[in-house]
Amino acid sequence: MVDQFIKKNGSIQQVDMGESGLIDGKYNTSHVGFSEPKQDRTPLNHVVAAIHQRKHSKTAVQTAKPKKPKKKVVYDDFGEPLRWVWEE
């Protein structure tokens, strides 16, 4: 894309690092965001403590019980029961 621009007689200006963010040699202070005084924050330590308490007081994960084998009927080609087989 840059090559196409240069082939069509486009020229690239050399700009010093950080200069493109300057307006009249100064930074644009309207976008900095520090023009207002610092606001007091509402302390939420009790909320954070409650969240941590809930996080760490989870019940222990129950281990899965071993599955019991199940009795299954094996049928013949005509749909008649042949025998019982234990499956896990």
C-alpha positions, 0 to 999 in steps of 0.5 A: 500500500505504501509502495503504491502511494510512492509510485503515484508520486506521493511523498512521505514527510519525516516527522519527529517522534511524538510531534504528531500529537502536538498542537502548536508545539504543545500537547492538546490538554483538552484530551488529557483528562486531568483538568478536574480536581481529584474526587474522593472515592467511596470506600468499599472494603467491606464489599471486597471482604464479603466477596473474598469470604464467599469465594473462600468459603465454598463447600468442598467438591463432592467426589463422584460415587463409583457407578454401580454396574447395571443389568442389561437384557441381550435380545436375539434377532427375533426380539426375545430376551436371551440373557442378562449382562452386567454393564458399567 
